[in-house]
């Protein structure tokens, strides 16, 4: 029983797993920010290229 208690105390004091989880959460947050910014910029670029395309089409006629 004492061996189990000692192992449980060591497990609670071990912080490597907590650090890995924190890094995983940070990476996930960064990924969400990148995806959101690419979606916003992509929409704006699509609008810009559509305007350029229509301007070029009307200039050709």
Biopython code that builds the backbone (N, CA, C, O; Angstrom):
import numpy as np
from Bio.PDB.StructureBuilder import StructureBuilder

atoms = [
    (1, "UNK", "N", (0.829, -1.201, 0.000)),
    (1, "UNK", "CA", (0.000, 0.000, 0.000)),
    (1, "UNK", "C", (0.868, 1.257, 0.000)),
    (1, "UNK", "O", (0.546, 2.250, -0.652)),
    (2, "UNK", "N", (1.985, 1.194, 0.752)),
    (2, "UNK", "CA", (2.861, 2.362, 0.833)),
    (2, "UNK", "C", (3.518, 2.628, -0.523)),
    (2, "UNK", "O", (3.746, 3.780, -0.893)),
    (3, "UNK", "N", (3.820, 1.554, -1.259)),
    (3, "UNK", "CA", (4.414, 1.718, -2.583)),
    (3, "UNK", "C", (3.432, 2.418, -3.526)),
    (3, "UNK", "O", (3.830, 3.265, -4.326)),
    (4, "UNK", "N", (2.170, 2.068, -3.431)),
    (4, "UNK", "CA", (1.143, 2.699, -4.253)),
    (4, "UNK", "C", (1.006, 4.184, -3.912)),
    (4, "UNK", "O", (0.851, 5.018, -4.804)),
    (5, "UNK", "N", (1.063, 4.507, -2.622)),
    (5, "UNK", "CA", (0.974, 5.901, -2.184)),
    (5, "UNK", "C", (2.166, 6.697, -2.704)),
    (5, "UNK", "O", (2.012, 7.832, -3.154)),
    (6, "UNK", "N", (3.346, 6.102, -2.641)),
    (6, "UNK", "CA", (4.550, 6.778, -3.132)),
    (6, "UNK", "C", (4.444, 7.022, -4.639)),
    (6, "UNK", "O", (4.779, 8.105, -5.120)),
    (7, "UNK", "N", (3.988, 6.037, -5.367)),
    (7, "UNK", "CA", (3.841, 6.203, -6.818)),
    (7, "UNK", "C", (2.801, 7.259, -7.151)),
    (7, "UNK", "O", (2.979, 8.022, -8.101)),
    (8, "UNK", "N", (1.723, 7.314, -6.388)),
    (8, "UNK", "CA", (0.688, 8.313, -6.618)),
    (8, "UNK", "C", (1.222, 9.720, -6.354)),
    (8, "UNK", "O", (0.912, 10.651, -7.098)),
    (9, "UNK", "N", (2.013, 9.875, -5.310)),
    (9, "UNK", "CA", (2.602, 11.190, -5.010)),
    (9, "UNK", "C", (3.555, 11.624, -6.118)),
    (9, "UNK", "O", (3.577, 12.795, -6.497)),
    (10, "UNK", "N", (4.345, 10.680, -6.640)),
    (10, "UNK", "CA", (5.254, 11.012, -7.730)),
    (10, "UNK", "C", (4.471, 11.415, -8.984)),
    (10, "UNK", "O", (4.857, 12.342, -9.696)),
    (11, "UNK", "N", (3.385, 10.718, -9.239)),
    (11, "UNK", "CA", (2.564, 11.038, -10.407)),
    (11, "UNK", "C", (1.973, 12.435, -10.293)),
    (11, "UNK", "O", (1.913, 13.165, -11.283)),
    (12, "UNK", "N", (1.541, 12.810, -9.106)),
    (12, "UNK", "CA", (0.951, 14.139, -8.911)),
    (12, "UNK", "C", (2.011, 15.228, -9.064)),
    (12, "UNK", "O", (1.722, 16.303, -9.590)),
    (13, "UNK", "N", (3.234, 14.957, -8.609)),
    (13, "UNK", "CA", (4.311, 15.953, -8.709)),
    (13, "UNK", "C", (4.892, 16.055, -10.111)),
    (13, "UNK", "O", (5.495, 17.072, -10.455)),
    (14, "UNK", "N", (4.722, 15.028, -10.917)),
    (14, "UNK", "CA", (5.274, 15.023, -12.271)),
    (14, "UNK", "C", (4.552, 16.058, -13.122)),
    (14, "UNK", "O", (3.328, 16.022, -13.254)),
    (15, "UNK", "N", (5.319, 16.985, -13.701)),
    (15, "UNK", "CA", (4.726, 18.078, -14.461)),
    (15, "UNK", "C", (4.965, 17.962, -15.960)),
    (15, "UNK", "O", (4.555, 18.850, -16.709)),
    (16, "UNK", "N", (5.612, 16.901, -16.420)),
    (16, "UNK", "CA", (5.896, 16.771, -17.845)),
    (16, "UNK", "C", (4.619, 16.637, -18.661)),
    (16, "UNK", "O", (4.517, 17.230, -19.735)),
    (17, "UNK", "N", (3.663, 15.889, -18.189)),
    (17, "UNK", "CA", (2.404, 15.730, -18.909)),
    (17, "UNK", "C", (1.633, 17.029, -19.007)),
    (17, "UNK", "O", (1.026, 17.325, -20.036)),
    (18, "UNK", "N", (1.660, 17.806, -17.932)),
    (18, "UNK", "CA", (0.963, 19.093, -17.922)),
    (18, "UNK", "C", (1.590, 20.033, -18.939)),
    (18, "UNK", "O", (0.880, 20.751, -19.643)),
    (19, "UNK", "N", (2.901, 20.033, -19.020)),
    (19, "UNK", "CA", (3.590, 20.903, -19.966)),
    (19, "UNK", "C", (3.248, 20.506, -21.399)),
    (19, "UNK", "O", (3.027, 21.370, -22.247)),
    (20, "UNK", "N", (3.203, 19.217, -21.668)),
    (20, "UNK", "CA", (2.862, 18.760, -23.021)),
    (20, "UNK", "C", (1.437, 19.168, -23.387)),
    (20, "UNK", "O", (1.179, 19.559, -24.525)),
    (21, "UNK", "N", (0.528, 19.081, -22.452)),
    (21, "UNK", "CA", (-0.852, 19.487, -22.706)),
    (21, "UNK", "C", (-0.918, 20.990, -22.979)),
    (21, "UNK", "O", (-1.637, 21.428, -23.877)),
    (22, "UNK", "N", (-0.176, 21.770, -22.214)),
    (22, "UNK", "CA", (-0.166, 23.218, -22.427)),
    (22, "UNK", "C", (0.374, 23.555, -23.812)),
    (22, "UNK", "O", (-0.184, 24.407, -24.505)),
    (23, "UNK", "N", (1.458, 22.893, -24.220)),
    (23, "UNK", "CA", (1.997, 23.141, -25.555)),
    (23, "UNK", "C", (0.999, 22.735, -26.632)),
    (23, "UNK", "O", (0.883, 23.404, -27.659)),
    (24, "UNK", "N", (0.289, 21.656, -26.402)),
    (24, "UNK", "CA", (-0.731, 21.229, -27.360)),
    (24, "UNK", "C", (-1.847, 22.249, -27.483)),
    (24, "UNK", "O", (-2.321, 22.523, -28.586)),
    (25, "UNK", "N", (-2.272, 22.814, -26.355)),
    (25, "UNK", "CA", (-3.326, 23.831, -26.386)),
    (25, "UNK", "C", (-2.856, 25.099, -27.087)),
    (25, "UNK", "O", (-3.614, 25.715, -27.835)),
    (26, "UNK", "N", (-1.617, 25.486, -26.848)),
    (26, "UNK", "CA", (-1.066, 26.671, -27.517)),
    (26, "UNK", "C", (-1.001, 26.438, -29.025)),
    (26, "UNK", "O", (-1.365, 27.318, -29.805)),
    (27, "UNK", "N", (-0.541, 25.254, -29.438)),
    (27, "UNK", "CA", (-0.465, 24.939, -30.870)),
    (27, "UNK", "C", (-1.854, 24.943, -31.504)),
    (27, "UNK", "O", (-2.025, 25.420, -32.625)),
    (28, "UNK", "N", (-2.837, 24.415, -30.795)),
    (28, "UNK", "CA", (-4.206, 24.404, -31.320)),
    (28, "UNK", "C", (-4.745, 25.824, -31.462)),
    (28, "UNK", "O", (-5.409, 26.137, -32.451)),
    (29, "UNK", "N", (-4.468, 26.680, -30.490)),
    (29, "UNK", "CA", (-4.920, 28.064, -30.562)),
    (29, "UNK", "C", (-4.266, 28.800, -31.726)),
    (29, "UNK", "O", (-4.925, 29.568, -32.427)),
    (30, "UNK", "N", (-2.983, 28.568, -31.929)),
    (30, "UNK", "CA", (-2.286, 29.197, -33.049)),
    (30, "UNK", "C", (-2.878, 28.715, -34.370)),
    (30, "UNK", "O", (-3.054, 29.504, -35.298)),
    (31, "UNK", "N", (-3.185, 27.427, -34.456)),
    (31, "UNK", "CA", (-3.777, 26.884, -35.683)),
    (31, "UNK", "C", (-5.136, 27.510, -35.961)),
    (31, "UNK", "O", (-5.453, 27.814, -37.111)),
    (32, "UNK", "N", (-5.937, 27.706, -34.928)),
    (32, "UNK", "CA", (-7.255, 28.323, -35.113)),
    (32, "UNK", "C", (-7.112, 29.758, -35.609)),
    (32, "UNK", "O", (-7.858, 30.190, -36.487)),
    (33, "UNK", "N", (-6.160, 30.494, -35.052)),
    (33, "UNK", "CA", (-5.929, 31.882, -35.477)),
    (33, "UNK", "C", (-5.467, 31.919, -36.931)),
    (33, "UNK", "O", (-5.918, 32.768, -37.701)),
    (34, "UNK", "N", (-4.583, 31.019, -37.311)),
    (34, "UNK", "CA", (-4.092, 30.988, -38.690)),
    (34, "UNK", "C", (-5.229, 30.656, -39.651)),
    (34, "UNK", "O", (-5.361, 31.288, -40.699)),
    (35, "UNK", "N", (-6.044, 29.676, -39.302)),
    (35, "UNK", "CA", (-7.157, 29.292, -40.178)),
    (35, "UNK", "C", (-8.144, 30.444, -40.333)),
    (35, "UNK", "O", (-8.621, 30.710, -41.437)),
    (36, "UNK", "N", (-8.448, 31.121, -39.241)),
    (36, "UNK", "CA", (-9.388, 32.242, -39.307)),
    (36, "UNK", "C", (-8.822, 33.380, -40.150)),
    (36, "UNK", "O", (-9.542, 33.970, -40.955)),
    (37, "UNK", "N", (-7.554, 33.690, -39.974)),
    (37, "UNK", "CA", (-6.967, 34.796, -40.738)),
    (37, "UNK", "C", (-6.867, 34.451, -42.219)),
    (37, "UNK", "O", (-7.076, 35.318, -43.068)),
    (38, "UNK", "N", (-6.553, 33.205, -42.540)),
    (38, "UNK", "CA", (-6.493, 32.804, -43.951)),
    (38, "UNK", "C", (-7.879, 32.873, -44.578)),
    (38, "UNK", "O", (-8.012, 33.267, -45.736)),
    (39, "UNK", "N", (-8.896, 32.501, -43.841)),
    (39, "UNK", "CA", (-10.263, 32.568, -44.369)),
    (39, "UNK", "C", (-10.663, 34.013, -44.643)),
    (39, "UNK", "O", (-11.270, 34.306, -45.673)),
    (40, "UNK", "N", (-10.325, 34.917, -43.726)),
    (40, "UNK", "CA", (-10.675, 36.330, -43.912)),
    (40, "UNK", "C", (-9.904, 36.929, -45.084)),
    (40, "UNK", "O", (-10.486, 37.610, -45.927)),
    (41, "UNK", "N", (-8.607, 36.678, -45.139)),
    (41, "UNK", "CA", (-7.788, 37.224, -46.222)),
    (41, "UNK", "C", (-8.199, 36.602, -47.552)),
    (41, "UNK", "O", (-8.210, 37.287, -48.574)),
    (42, "UNK", "N", (-8.536, 35.317, -47.553)),
    (42, "UNK", "CA", (-8.962, 34.653, -48.781)),
    (42, "UNK", "C", (-10.221, 35.275, -49.350)),
    (42, "UNK", "O", (-10.335, 35.452, -50.563)),
    (43, "UNK", "N", (-11.160, 35.605, -48.491)),
    (43, "UNK", "CA", (-12.395, 36.246, -48.942)),
    (43, "UNK", "C", (-12.109, 37.619, -49.532)),
    (43, "UNK", "O", (-12.664, 37.984, -50.568)),
    (44, "UNK", "N", (-11.255, 38.367, -48.881)),
    (44, "UNK", "CA", (-10.914, 39.694, -49.386)),
    (44, "UNK", "C", (-10.151, 39.607, -50.712)),
    (44, "UNK", "O", (-10.370, 40.413, -51.616)),
    (45, "UNK", "N", (-9.256, 38.623, -50.818)),
    (45, "UNK", "CA", (-8.523, 38.457, -52.076)),
    (45, "UNK", "C", (-9.453, 38.050, -53.210)),
    (45, "UNK", "O", (-9.298, 38.518, -54.339)),
    (46, "UNK", "N", (-10.399, 37.198, -52.924)),
    (46, "UNK", "CA", (-11.356, 36.793, -53.944)),
    (46, "UNK", "C", (-12.139, 37.995, -54.447)),
    (46, "UNK", "O", (-12.369, 38.132, -55.648)),
    (47, "UNK", "N", (-12.544, 38.854, -53.544)),
    (47, "UNK", "CA", (-13.275, 40.065, -53.932)),
    (47, "UNK", "C", (-12.394, 40.978, -54.779)),
    (47, "UNK", "O", (-12.849, 41.524, -55.784)),
    (48, "UNK", "N", (-11.159, 41.142, -54.383)),
    (48, "UNK", "CA", (-10.240, 42.010, -55.118)),
    (48, "UNK", "C", (-9.994, 41.477, -56.525)),
    (48, "UNK", "O", (-10.043, 42.236, -57.493)),
    (49, "UNK", "N", (-9.727, 40.174, -56.643)),
    (49, "UNK", "CA", (-9.475, 39.602, -57.965)),
    (49, "UNK", "C", (-10.730, 39.623, -58.837)),
    (49, "UNK", "O", (-10.626, 39.745, -60.057)),
    (50, "UNK", "N", (-11.888, 39.509, -58.244)),
    (50, "UNK", "CA", (-13.128, 39.618, -59.021)),
    (50, "UNK", "C", (-13.273, 41.015, -59.603)),
    (50, "UNK", "O", (-13.656, 41.166, -60.764)),
    (51, "UNK", "N", (-12.972, 42.035, -58.812)),
    (51, "UNK", "CA", (-13.029, 43.420, -59.303)),
    (51, "UNK", "C", (-12.025, 43.645, -60.420)),
    (51, "UNK", "O", (-12.340, 44.283, -61.425)),
    (52, "UNK", "N", (-10.811, 43.120, -60.247)),
    (52, "UNK", "CA", (-9.793, 43.272, -61.288)),
    (52, "UNK", "C", (-10.217, 42.565, -62.568)),
    (52, "UNK", "O", (-10.052, 43.096, -63.666)),
    (53, "UNK", "N", (-10.771, 41.350, -62.414)),
    (53, "UNK", "CA", (-11.216, 40.591, -63.579)),
    (53, "UNK", "C", (-12.323, 41.297, -64.329)),
    (53, "UNK", "O", (-12.316, 41.334, -65.559)),
    (54, "UNK", "N", (-13.280, 41.863, -63.597)),
    (54, "UNK", "CA", (-14.374, 42.576, -64.280)),
    (54, "UNK", "C", (-13.865, 43.860, -64.936)),
    (54, "UNK", "O", (-14.348, 44.250, -65.999)),
    (55, "UNK", "N", (-12.897, 44.512, -64.306)),
    (55, "UNK", "CA", (-12.313, 45.722, -64.922)),
    (55, "UNK", "C", (-11.556, 45.384, -66.206)),
    (55, "UNK", "O", (-11.636, 46.116, -67.193)),
    (56, "UNK", "N", (-10.826, 44.279, -66.184)),
    (56, "UNK", "CA", (-10.112, 43.871, -67.390)),
    (56, "UNK", "C", (-11.058, 43.446, -68.504)),
    (56, "UNK", "O", (-10.800, 43.708, -69.679)),
    (57, "UNK", "N", (-12.148, 42.794, -68.136)),
    (57, "UNK", "CA", (-13.143, 42.383, -69.135)),
    (57, "UNK", "C", (-13.797, 43.606, -69.777)),
    (57, "UNK", "O", (-13.985, 43.649, -70.993)),
    (58, "UNK", "N", (-14.135, 44.582, -68.968)),
    (58, "UNK", "CA", (-14.762, 45.776, -69.547)),
    (58, "UNK", "C", (-13.760, 46.612, -70.328)),
    (58, "UNK", "O", (-14.154, 47.327, -71.250)),
    (59, "UNK", "N", (-12.485, 46.546, -69.990)),
    (59, "UNK", "CA", (-11.464, 47.300, -70.732)),
    (59, "UNK", "C", (-11.190, 46.658, -72.084)),
    (59, "UNK", "O", (-10.801, 47.348, -73.027)),
    (60, "UNK", "N", (-11.385, 45.355, -72.191)),
    (60, "UNK", "CA", (-11.125, 44.651, -73.460)),
    (60, "UNK", "C", (-12.220, 44.912, -74.474)),
    (60, "UNK", "O", (-11.976, 44.776, -75.673)),
    (61, "UNK", "N", (-13.394, 45.276, -74.051)),
    (61, "UNK", "CA", (-14.485, 45.451, -75.016)),
    (61, "UNK", "C", (-14.543, 46.835, -75.591)),
    (61, "UNK", "O", (-15.411, 47.125, -76.416)),
]
sb = StructureBuilder()
sb.init_structure("model")
sb.init_model(0)
sb.init_chain("A")
sb.init_seg("    ")
for serial, (resi, resn, name, xyz) in enumerate(atoms, 1):
    if name == "N":
        sb.init_residue(resn, " ", resi, " ")
    sb.init_atom(name, np.array(xyz, "f"), 0.0, 1.0, " ", f" {name:<3s}", serial, name[0])
structure = sb.get_structure()
